[in-house]
Amino acid sequence: MSICQQLQDTKTRTLAHYSLAADQLDLRYGPDKWSVRFILHHLADAETVLFDRIRRVLSERRQVLWAFDQDAWALGLDYATRPLSLSGCIYEASRDGVMHYA
């Protein structure tokens, strides 16, 4: 399977999770772990970071690839109240951009 097909397949499977019921979105895989809702927000943000990094590598001679603190993003970007539909759109658009350059 090609990388483009893998990216498309994971996009399709991931997007389905953005419409889970509230009780499913609040599930955690362990004590003090992120809920499914937080993980989905994180995936959207991580995808934007990946898309930014790809564009920098392709367009800048001396690019700087910044790391990000996922816990700081979860707090600062308010994963607890951020609309999941917004994160789903961000994830989908960013993944489409990643697939374009792949």
N, CA, C and O atoms as a DFTB+ gen file, in Angstrom:
408 C
 N C O
     1  1       0.839      -1.172       0.000
     2  2       0.000       0.000       0.000
     3  2       0.893       1.248       0.000
     4  3       1.872       1.314       0.744
     5  1       0.556       2.219      -0.825
     6  2       1.360       3.431      -0.929
     7  2       1.121       4.350       0.270
     8  3       0.119       4.227       0.974
     9  1       2.052       5.264       0.486
    10  2       1.922       6.214       1.584
    11  2       0.659       7.051       1.404
    12  3      -0.024       7.364       2.379
    13  1       0.349       7.411       0.165
    14  2      -0.856       8.216      -0.083
    15  2      -2.111       7.432       0.287
    16  3      -3.045       7.999       0.855
    17  1      -2.145       6.164      -0.019
    18  2      -3.303       5.346       0.330
    19  2      -3.395       5.176       1.842
    20  3      -4.493       5.200       2.399
    21  1      -2.266       5.007       2.509
    22  2      -2.270       4.902       3.970
    23  2      -2.771       6.188       4.610
    24  3      -3.544       6.153       5.567
    25  1      -2.327       7.324       4.079
    26  2      -2.784       8.612       4.607
    27  2      -4.286       8.772       4.418
    28  3      -4.977       9.254       5.315
    29  1      -4.794       8.372       3.258
    30  2      -6.227       8.459       2.998
    31  2      -7.009       7.525       3.913
    32  3      -8.035       7.910       4.473
    33  1      -6.526       6.304       4.060
    34  2      -7.217       5.331       4.912
    35  2      -7.273       5.784       6.369
    36  3      -8.315       5.678       7.017
    37  1      -6.156       6.287       6.881
    38  2      -6.161       6.742       8.275
    39  2      -7.002       7.999       8.433
    40  3      -7.618       8.203       9.479
    41  1      -7.034       8.839       7.414
    42  2      -7.904      10.023       7.460
    43  2      -9.363       9.597       7.588
    44  3     -10.093      10.114       8.433
    45  1      -9.776       8.672       6.762
    46  2     -11.168       8.209       6.788
    47  2     -11.519       7.593       8.137
    48  3     -12.571       7.887       8.705
    49  1     -10.636       6.740       8.649
    50  2     -10.908       6.096       9.940
    51  2     -10.915       7.113      11.081
    52  3     -11.750       7.031      11.981
    53  1     -10.001       8.055      11.045
    54  2      -9.918       9.054      12.108
    55  2     -11.120       9.986      12.094
    56  3     -11.677      10.285      13.150
    57  1     -11.529      10.449      10.926
    58  2     -12.668      11.370      10.841
    59  2     -13.937      10.768      11.431
    60  3     -14.763      11.492      11.986
    61  1     -14.100       9.471      11.318
    62  2     -15.291       8.813      11.879
    63  2     -15.382       9.009      13.388
    64  3     -16.481       9.037      13.943
    65  1     -14.251       9.142      14.048
    66  2     -14.241       9.295      15.505
    67  2     -14.700      10.679      15.958
    68  3     -15.119      10.845      17.103
    69  1     -14.627      11.666      15.080
    70  2     -15.049      13.011      15.456
    71  2     -16.558      13.099      15.671
    72  3     -17.040      14.091      16.218
    73  1     -17.307      12.093      15.258
    74  2     -18.757      12.120      15.447
    75  2     -19.238      11.099      16.482
    76  3     -20.417      10.746      16.506
    77  1     -18.328      10.629      17.333
    78  2     -18.727       9.713      18.404
    79  2     -19.657      10.411      19.390
    80  3     -19.679      11.638      19.483
    81  1     -20.411       9.620      20.112
    82  2     -21.294      10.150      21.158
    83  2     -20.454      10.725      22.298
    84  3     -19.307      10.330      22.504
    85  1     -21.047      11.660      23.032
    86  2     -20.333      12.351      24.118
    87  2     -19.742      11.388      25.135
    88  3     -18.620      11.592      25.597
    89  1     -20.483      10.334      25.493
    90  2     -19.964       9.401      26.488
    91  2     -18.747       8.648      25.964
    92  3     -17.859       8.296      26.741
    93  1     -18.694       8.399      24.669
    94  2     -17.528       7.737      24.080
    95  2     -16.348       8.696      24.001
    96  3     -15.200       8.289      24.180
    97  1     -16.626       9.960      23.734
    98  2     -15.567      10.961      23.639
    99  2     -14.914      11.229      24.995
   100  3     -13.772      11.683      25.059
   101  1     -15.638      10.949      26.070
   102  2     -15.099      11.180      27.414
   103  2     -14.326       9.985      27.968
   104  3     -13.763      10.070      29.060
   105  1     -14.291       8.881      27.237
   106  2     -13.544       7.704      27.697
   107  2     -12.052       7.992      27.728
   108  3     -11.525       8.752      26.917
   109  1     -11.387       7.360      28.691
   110  2      -9.923       7.457      28.831
   111  2      -9.360       6.051      28.846
   112  3     -10.009       5.128      29.338
   113  1      -8.176       5.877      28.320
   114  2      -7.580       4.535      28.288
   115  2      -6.785       4.225      29.541
   116  3      -6.194       3.151      29.652
   117  1      -6.766       5.151      30.482
   118  2      -6.097       4.917      31.760
   119  2      -6.273       6.119      32.660
   120  3      -6.649       7.199      32.204
   121  1      -6.000       5.931      33.940
   122  2      -6.090       7.057      34.882
   123  2      -5.119       8.169      34.474
   124  3      -3.991       7.904      34.060
   125  1      -5.570       9.389      34.596
   126  2      -4.746      10.566      34.270
   127  2      -4.308      10.615      32.810
   128  3      -3.338      11.296      32.477
   129  1      -5.010       9.903      31.946
   130  2      -4.716       9.945      30.508
   131  2      -5.743      10.824      29.822
   132  3      -6.821      11.074      30.361
   133  1      -5.405      11.290      28.636
   134  2      -6.320      12.126      27.880
   135  2      -7.561      11.341      27.472
   136  3      -7.501      10.132      27.247
   137  1      -8.674      12.039      27.382
   138  2      -9.911      11.441      26.871
   139  2      -9.813      11.323      25.356
   140  3      -8.929      11.907      24.729
   141  1     -10.722      10.568      24.785
   142  2     -10.785      10.445      23.321
   143  2     -10.941      11.836      22.712
   144  3     -10.329      12.134      21.686
   145  1     -11.750      12.686      23.333
   146  2     -11.955      14.057      22.845
   147  2     -10.625      14.814      22.769
   148  3     -10.336      15.457      21.759
   149  1      -9.821      14.742      23.828
   150  2      -8.533      15.431      23.842
   151  2      -7.597      14.849      22.787
   152  3      -6.861      15.592      22.137
   153  1      -7.617      13.540      22.613
   154  2      -6.755      12.911      21.611
   155  2      -7.130      13.391      20.213
   156  3      -6.250      13.643      19.389
   157  1      -8.428      13.520      19.938
   158  2      -8.859      14.001      18.624
   159  2      -8.437      15.451      18.398
   160  3      -8.012      15.805      17.298
   161  1      -8.548      16.291      19.423
   162  2      -8.049      17.669      19.298
   163  2      -6.540      17.650      19.034
   164  3      -6.036      18.392      18.190
   165  1      -5.839      16.798      19.763
   166  2      -4.390      16.690      19.588
   167  2      -4.039      16.247      18.168
   168  3      -3.110      16.785      17.567
   169  1      -4.767      15.281      17.632
   170  2      -4.492      14.823      16.262
   171  2      -4.658      15.962      15.262
   172  3      -3.870      16.090      14.325
   173  1      -5.680      16.784      15.460
   174  2      -5.873      17.934      14.565
   175  2      -4.687      18.891      14.667
   176  3      -4.172      19.354      13.649
   177  1      -4.259      19.185      15.883
   178  2      -3.138      20.108      16.058
   179  2      -1.830      19.510      15.552
   180  3      -1.033      20.204      14.921
   181  1      -1.609      18.243      15.821
   182  2      -0.378      17.592      15.352
   183  2      -0.333      17.552      13.821
   184  3       0.736      17.671      13.222
   185  1      -1.488      17.388      13.206
   186  2      -1.528      17.368      11.742
   187  2      -1.178      18.741      11.175
   188  3      -0.540      18.835      10.127
   189  1      -1.599      19.819      11.871
   190  2      -1.231      21.157      11.394
   191  2       0.274      21.377      11.516
   192  3       0.890      22.016      10.663
   193  1       0.852      20.846      12.575
   194  2       2.304      20.966      12.756
   195  2       3.029      20.194      11.651
   196  3       3.991      20.699      11.073
   197  1       2.580      18.991      11.359
   198  2       3.186      18.194      10.290
   199  2       3.091      18.925       8.954
   200  3       4.065      18.992       8.204
   201  1       1.909      19.471       8.660
   202  2       1.714      20.182       7.397
   203  2       2.643      21.391       7.319
   204  3       3.216      21.662       6.263
   205  1       2.797      22.118       8.420
   206  2       3.715      23.256       8.452
   207  2       5.156      22.799       8.212
   208  3       5.892      23.428       7.451
   209  1       5.547      21.721       8.853
   210  2       6.919      21.222       8.694
   211  2       7.194      20.796       7.257
   212  3       8.265      21.081       6.720
   213  1       6.251      20.127       6.640
   214  2       6.424      19.695       5.240
   215  2       6.614      20.911       4.342
   216  3       7.504      20.926       3.491
   217  1       5.783      21.927       4.530
   218  2       5.891      23.123       3.687
   219  2       7.217      23.837       3.906
   220  3       7.807      24.350       2.955
   221  1       7.692      23.877       5.142
   222  2       8.979      24.529       5.400
   223  2      10.132      23.768       4.744
   224  3      11.025      24.376       4.153
   225  1      10.112      22.453       4.849
   226  2      11.176      21.648       4.249
   227  2      11.198      21.840       2.730
   228  3      12.269      21.897       2.125
   229  1      10.034      21.936       2.127
   230  2       9.952      22.083       0.679
   231  2      10.263      23.487       0.187
   232  3      10.648      23.654      -0.970
   233  1      10.107      24.503       1.034
   234  2      10.202      25.870       0.531
   235  2      11.311      26.730       1.117
   236  3      11.663      27.749       0.522
   237  1      11.867      26.362       2.251
   238  2      12.870      27.205       2.895
   239  2      14.230      26.513       2.900
   240  3      14.334      25.322       3.195
   241  1      15.260      27.269       2.571
   242  2      16.610      26.686       2.536
   243  2      17.102      26.325       3.920
   244  3      17.711      25.270       4.094
   245  1      16.861      27.159       4.900
   246  2      17.358      26.928       6.259
   247  2      16.179      26.973       7.228
   248  3      16.090      27.850       8.088
   249  1      15.301      26.030       7.071
   250  2      14.080      26.009       7.865
   251  2      14.353      25.666       9.328
   252  3      15.320      24.981       9.661
   253  1      13.483      26.158      10.173
   254  2      13.494      25.820      11.589
   255  2      12.235      25.009      11.842
   256  3      11.128      25.465      11.555
   257  1      12.399      23.822      12.374
   258  2      11.262      22.967      12.668
   259  2      11.047      22.980      14.172
   260  3      11.778      22.333      14.922
   261  1      10.046      23.718      14.601
   262  2       9.779      23.896      16.010
   263  2       9.110      22.672      16.606
   264  3       8.265      22.039      15.974
   265  1       9.494      22.350      17.815
   266  2       8.793      21.323      18.591
   267  2       7.589      21.998      19.242
   268  3       7.509      23.226      19.284
   269  1       6.656      21.199      19.747
   270  2       5.551      21.792      20.485
   271  2       5.243      20.950      21.710
   272  3       5.417      19.732      21.713
   273  1       4.784      21.628      22.742
   274  2       4.456      20.998      24.016
   275  2       2.974      20.638      23.979
   276  3       2.118      21.510      24.132
   277  1       2.672      19.371      23.779
   278  2       1.283      18.965      23.586
   279  2       0.400      19.289      24.791
   280  3      -0.768      19.637      24.617
   281  1       0.927      19.183      25.989
   282  2       0.130      19.504      27.170
   283  2      -0.146      21.006      27.263
   284  3      -1.233      21.413      27.675
   285  1       0.831      21.826      26.885
   286  2       0.625      23.271      26.876
   287  2      -0.410      23.653      25.820
   288  3      -1.229      24.546      26.038
   289  1      -0.367      22.971      24.677
   290  2      -1.364      23.244      23.638
   291  2      -2.754      22.843      24.129
   292  3      -3.720      23.577      23.915
   293  1      -2.863      21.702      24.777
   294  2      -4.167      21.238      25.262
   295  2      -4.766      22.254      26.238
   296  3      -5.971      22.508      26.216
   297  1      -3.927      22.828      27.084
   298  2      -4.390      23.814      28.046
   299  2      -4.634      25.168      27.369
   300  3      -5.705      25.758      27.506
   301  1      -3.636      25.643      26.645
   302  2      -3.717      26.967      26.026
   303  2      -4.768      27.069      24.936
   304  3      -5.367      28.127      24.746
   305  1      -4.995      25.983      24.224
   306  2      -5.998      25.980      23.150
   307  2      -7.338      25.440      23.637
   308  3      -8.262      25.245      22.849
   309  1      -7.432      25.202      24.935
   310  2      -8.669      24.863      25.618
   311  2      -9.396      23.660      25.015
   312  3     -10.540      23.766      24.572
   313  1      -8.716      22.527      25.009
   314  2      -9.302      21.300      24.481
   315  2     -10.607      20.930      25.196
   316  3     -11.457      20.252      24.618
   317  1     -10.768      21.363      26.429
   318  2     -11.964      21.006      27.195
   319  2     -13.232      21.614      26.601
   320  3     -14.308      21.025      26.710
   321  1     -13.118      22.786      25.972
   322  2     -14.320      23.440      25.440
   323  2     -14.257      23.718      23.940
   324  3     -15.254      24.141      23.354
   325  1     -13.116      23.490      23.313
   326  2     -13.010      23.746      21.869
   327  2     -13.976      22.829      21.128
   328  3     -14.044      21.638      21.430
   329  1     -14.719      23.359      20.168
   330  2     -15.660      22.515      19.425
   331  2     -14.934      21.400      18.668
   332  3     -13.988      21.653      17.923
   333  1     -15.385      20.185      18.869
   334  2     -14.771      19.045      18.198
   335  2     -14.978      19.130      16.683
   336  3     -14.132      18.678      15.912
   337  1     -16.100      19.706      16.262
   338  2     -16.346      19.851      14.823
   339  2     -15.277      20.731      14.175
   340  3     -14.872      20.484      13.040
   341  1     -14.822      21.754      14.895
   342  2     -13.753      22.611      14.389
   343  2     -12.467      21.810      14.220
   344  3     -11.799      21.910      13.190
   345  1     -12.122      21.018      15.228
   346  2     -10.906      20.200      15.136
   347  2     -11.008      19.184      14.009
   348  3     -10.014      18.899      13.342
   349  1     -12.200      18.635      13.787
   350  2     -12.381      17.691      12.684
   351  2     -12.104      18.348      11.344
   352  3     -11.459      17.756      10.478
   353  1     -12.587      19.565      11.170
   354  2     -12.338      20.301       9.922
   355  2     -10.857      20.627       9.755
   356  3     -10.304      20.513       8.661
   357  1     -10.225      21.034      10.852
   358  2      -8.790      21.347      10.817
   359  2      -7.991      20.095      10.449
   360  3      -7.090      20.146       9.612
   361  1      -8.335      18.962      11.089
   362  2      -7.650      17.704      10.791
   363  2      -7.806      17.349       9.313
   364  3      -6.829      17.031       8.636
   365  1      -9.031      17.407       8.825
   366  2      -9.285      17.007       7.437
   367  2      -8.534      17.894       6.443
   368  3      -7.912      17.390       5.508
   369  1      -8.591      19.201       6.642
   370  2      -7.916      20.118       5.727
   371  2      -6.400      19.950       5.776
   372  3      -5.735      19.955       4.740
   373  1      -5.862      19.802       6.979
   374  2      -4.410      19.620       7.106
   375  2      -3.969      18.309       6.487
   376  3      -2.948      18.263       5.801
   377  1      -4.724      17.236       6.718
   378  2      -4.376      15.950       6.129
   379  2      -4.441      16.019       4.600
   380  3      -3.605      15.429       3.916
   381  1      -5.430      16.737       4.066
   382  2      -5.509      16.896       2.617
   383  2      -4.255      17.578       2.086
   384  3      -3.730      17.200       1.038
   385  1      -3.772      18.593       2.818
   386  2      -2.541      19.269       2.414
   387  2      -1.337      18.345       2.476
   388  3      -0.498      18.345       1.574
   389  1      -1.253      17.563       3.537
   390  2      -0.158      16.580       3.672
   391  2      -0.194      15.602       2.505
   392  3       0.842      15.297       1.913
   393  1      -1.387      15.112       2.173
   394  2      -1.522      14.142       1.075
   395  2      -1.146      14.774      -0.258
   396  3      -0.571      14.103      -1.115
   397  1      -1.461      16.052      -0.449
   398  2      -1.093      16.738      -1.687
   399  2       0.421      16.694      -1.900
   400  3       0.902      16.376      -2.988
   401  1       1.156      17.018      -0.843
   402  2       2.614      17.041      -0.979
   403  2       3.250      15.665      -0.935
   404  3       4.367      15.485      -1.420
   405  1       2.564      14.700      -0.366
   406  2       3.080      13.328      -0.368
   407  2       3.061      12.786      -1.784
   408  3       3.455      11.643      -2.013
